[in-house]
Amino acid sequence: MPGTMRVPRSRGAISGILLVLLGVWGALIPFIGPYVDYAYAPNTTWDYTNGRLILEILPGVGAILGGLLTLGSANRVTAMFGGWLAAVSGAWFILGVPLSAIWGSPTVGAAYGGTTRQTVEYVGFFGGLGAAILFLAAFALGRFAVVGVREASRAADRVAPAERAKTAPAGGGAAAAGGDGEVRSSGEAAPVRARRRPLAGHRLHWHSSRHAGAR
């Protein structure tokens, strides 16, 4: 329906805020996690590597931008683009580490600690973080894909005056049927018809003139 591209900004507010927070976490945790020994190798704070750039910083920035678009946009297409950007970023958090090992591209080192600690680190750095971002992005996309009743009603109210202006007859007069069966606008005058005298009156006048002449 035309006019339904506008959406309330509040529709993506919660999911947008959460996506921004998760994106900030994903982009910063490799640099600040080593303060509490929560890290992948190298276990040093603010240590930049190509692996961290590709697998953590870029998807984190993507989730931040996607969250901002879903949070602040009143256009349905723009907000849905932000949702898709966040969804791709979340998927890359999940798939980036195993795919980088297969492709031989820059990657991160091993997680620190025992089995339980490594599991927590994987969940917080990659797998769990990516799944949460992917879930919120899908939730936002579902909300933006639905046209609410109020939005459809407002769109119809905006379109109706334009449609009435297009379909109104020229001259502004409403069409009406005249007494002769013709359809004419209210501003058009009905045609004037000449009155006909009864035929019997003509005959009576002719007979009277004839008798007067005979006399």
Wavefront OBJ file of the C-alpha trace (Angstrom):
o trace
v 0.000 0.000 0.000
v 1.414 3.440 -0.860
v 2.390 5.561 2.133
v 3.312 2.680 4.465
v 7.076 3.212 4.258
v 7.054 5.379 7.388
v 7.216 3.564 10.713
v 7.290 4.789 14.322
v 10.837 5.179 15.606
v 9.838 3.395 18.798
v 9.311 0.153 16.868
v 13.037 -0.672 16.738
v 14.082 1.140 19.909
v 14.710 -1.801 22.247
v 16.327 -4.092 19.700
v 18.398 -1.192 18.324
v 19.781 -0.266 21.748
v 20.660 -3.889 22.530
v 22.357 -4.318 19.146
v 24.480 -1.225 19.759
v 25.515 -2.476 23.213
v 26.392 -5.934 21.923
v 28.350 -4.428 19.041
v 30.354 -2.270 21.442
v 31.037 -5.338 23.579
v 32.181 -7.399 20.612
v 34.498 -4.691 19.291
v 36.082 -3.783 22.664
v 36.249 -7.062 24.600
v 39.455 -8.279 22.873
v 41.219 -5.113 24.101
v 39.835 -4.829 27.642
v 39.208 -8.509 28.426
v 42.877 -9.208 29.232
v 42.550 -6.867 32.246
v 40.709 -9.750 33.974
v 42.409 -12.578 32.050
v 39.314 -12.999 29.874
v 40.882 -13.218 26.452
v 42.064 -15.063 23.413
v 45.778 -15.033 22.701
v 47.544 -12.679 22.837
v 46.500 -11.990 26.425
v 47.576 -8.337 26.377
v 45.380 -5.252 26.593
v 44.936 -2.997 23.577
v 46.958 -5.296 21.346
v 45.835 -4.848 17.732
v 46.087 -7.764 15.279
v 44.619 -8.425 11.847
v 42.728 -11.382 13.278
v 41.014 -9.161 15.832
v 40.192 -6.625 13.137
v 38.561 -9.152 10.809
v 36.844 -11.364 13.380
v 35.872 -8.940 16.141
v 36.225 -5.239 15.318
v 34.514 -5.247 11.898
v 31.469 -7.347 12.912
v 31.197 -5.287 16.099
v 31.100 -2.057 14.092
v 28.557 -3.643 11.729
v 26.290 -4.512 14.659
v 26.622 -0.960 16.015
v 25.682 0.624 12.677
v 22.794 -1.808 12.189
v 21.504 -1.059 15.682
v 21.679 2.691 15.095
v 19.717 2.366 11.850
v 16.970 0.288 13.446
v 16.922 2.617 16.440
v 16.771 5.992 14.700
v 15.233 5.489 11.264
v 11.567 6.229 10.533
v 11.823 4.685 7.059
v 10.926 1.004 6.762
v 13.530 0.210 4.075
v 16.387 1.900 5.944
v 15.490 0.218 9.218
v 15.317 -3.196 7.539
v 18.714 -2.587 5.953
v 20.072 -1.952 9.440
v 18.503 -5.207 10.626
v 20.146 -7.161 7.801
v 23.512 -5.513 8.487
v 23.305 -6.536 12.130
v 22.228 -10.065 11.173
v 25.229 -10.516 8.852
v 27.525 -9.200 11.588
v 26.114 -11.683 14.086
v 26.520 -14.538 11.635
v 30.156 -13.531 11.056
v 30.830 -13.608 14.809
v 29.677 -17.242 14.767
v 31.281 -18.412 11.521
v 34.352 -16.192 11.304
v 36.757 -18.214 13.472
v 36.161 -21.654 11.880
v 36.102 -20.208 8.353
v 39.327 -18.259 8.899
v 41.026 -21.486 10.004
v 39.817 -23.247 6.838
v 40.788 -20.384 4.518
v 44.134 -19.772 6.214
v 43.314 -16.091 6.787
v 44.354 -14.116 9.906
v 42.691 -15.474 13.029
v 42.841 -15.193 16.807
v 44.856 -17.342 19.156
v 43.625 -19.994 21.560
v 41.368 -19.221 24.495
v 42.939 -19.123 27.943
v 42.185 -21.357 30.899
v 40.548 -24.732 31.329
v 37.572 -26.221 29.492
v 34.911 -24.285 31.387
v 36.751 -20.991 31.060
v 37.390 -21.530 27.349
v 33.693 -22.265 26.854
v 32.732 -19.020 28.606
v 35.258 -17.122 26.513
v 33.940 -18.584 23.276
v 30.367 -17.722 24.238
v 31.281 -14.153 25.209
v 33.643 -13.451 22.307
v 32.081 -15.255 19.341
v 29.368 -17.945 19.472
v 26.992 -16.625 22.119
v 27.558 -13.004 21.141
v 26.840 -13.711 17.475
v 23.727 -15.728 18.310
v 22.345 -12.886 20.467
v 22.985 -10.307 17.725
v 21.424 -12.581 15.108
v 18.325 -13.125 17.265
v 17.800 -9.401 17.914
v 18.328 -8.557 14.249
v 15.768 -11.171 13.188
v 13.333 -9.839 15.787
v 13.745 -6.289 14.461
v 13.301 -7.439 10.848
v 10.084 -9.209 11.766
v 8.679 -6.102 13.432
v 9.562 -3.849 10.510
v 8.126 -6.295 7.977
v 4.640 -6.044 9.528
v 2.351 -3.139 8.554
v 0.303 -2.217 11.600
v -3.370 -1.319 11.563
v -2.652 2.274 12.594
v -0.028 2.665 9.868
v -2.404 1.345 7.211
v -5.156 3.680 8.463
v -2.857 6.705 8.393
v -1.626 5.803 4.921
v -5.219 5.506 3.697
v -6.064 8.902 5.208
v -3.116 10.478 3.397
v -3.974 8.867 0.060
v -7.743 9.481 0.152
v -7.695 13.280 -0.454
v -5.408 12.874 -3.465
v -7.627 10.159 -4.905
v -10.752 12.294 -4.433
v -9.084 15.206 -6.197
v -8.209 12.988 -9.165
v -11.687 11.504 -9.524
v -13.678 14.762 -8.987
v -15.400 16.073 -12.223
v -14.109 19.254 -13.871
v -15.860 22.464 -12.746
v -16.516 21.105 -9.269
v -20.166 20.303 -9.960
v -21.678 17.018 -8.952
v -23.279 14.976 -11.683
v -27.071 14.843 -11.596
v -29.755 13.566 -13.862
v -32.053 16.121 -15.426
v -35.748 15.735 -16.053
v -35.110 14.651 -19.632
v -32.929 11.745 -18.457
v -29.611 13.428 -19.400
v -26.791 13.382 -16.857
v -25.336 16.836 -16.302
v -23.306 18.577 -13.623
v -24.981 20.771 -11.035
v -23.430 23.890 -12.614
v -24.903 23.145 -16.019
v -28.280 24.734 -16.733
v -31.080 22.585 -18.066
v -32.010 23.335 -21.695
v -35.048 25.597 -22.201
v -37.801 24.008 -24.203
v -40.388 25.965 -26.230
v -43.950 25.470 -25.136
v -46.389 24.023 -27.607
v -49.976 25.171 -27.686
v -52.559 22.411 -27.685
v -53.621 21.292 -31.150
v -57.303 21.460 -30.187
v -57.023 25.187 -29.501
v -55.636 25.768 -33.009
v -58.563 23.910 -34.525
v -61.125 25.897 -32.499
v -59.540 29.184 -33.544
v -59.600 28.160 -37.214
v -63.271 27.157 -37.079
v -64.241 30.435 -35.397
v -62.466 32.457 -38.090
v -64.173 30.475 -40.790
v -67.715 31.127 -39.394
v -66.971 34.805 -38.990
v -65.963 35.049 -42.655
v -69.103 33.310 -43.812
v -71.213 35.854 -42.028
l 1 2 3 4 5 6 7 8 9 10 11 12 13 14 15 16 17 18 19 20 21 22 23 24 25 26 27 28 29 30 31 32 33 34 35 36 37 38 39 40 41 42 43 44 45 46 47 48 49 50 51 52 53 54 55 56 57 58 59 60 61 62 63 64 65 66 67 68 69 70 71 72 73 74 75 76 77 78 79 80 81 82 83 84 85 86 87 88 89 90 91 92 93 94 95 96 97 98 99 100 101 102 103 104 105 106 107 108 109 110 111 112 113 114 115 116 117 118 119 120 121 122 123 124 125 126 127 128 129 130 131 132 133 134 135 136 137 138 139 140 141 142 143 144 145 146 147 148 149 150 151 152 153 154 155 156 157 158 159 160 161 162 163 164 165 166 167 168 169 170 171 172 173 174 175 176 177 178 179 180 181 182 183 184 185 186 187 188 189 190 191 192 193 194 195 196 197 198 199 200 201 202 203 204 205 206 207 208 209 210 211 212 213 214 215
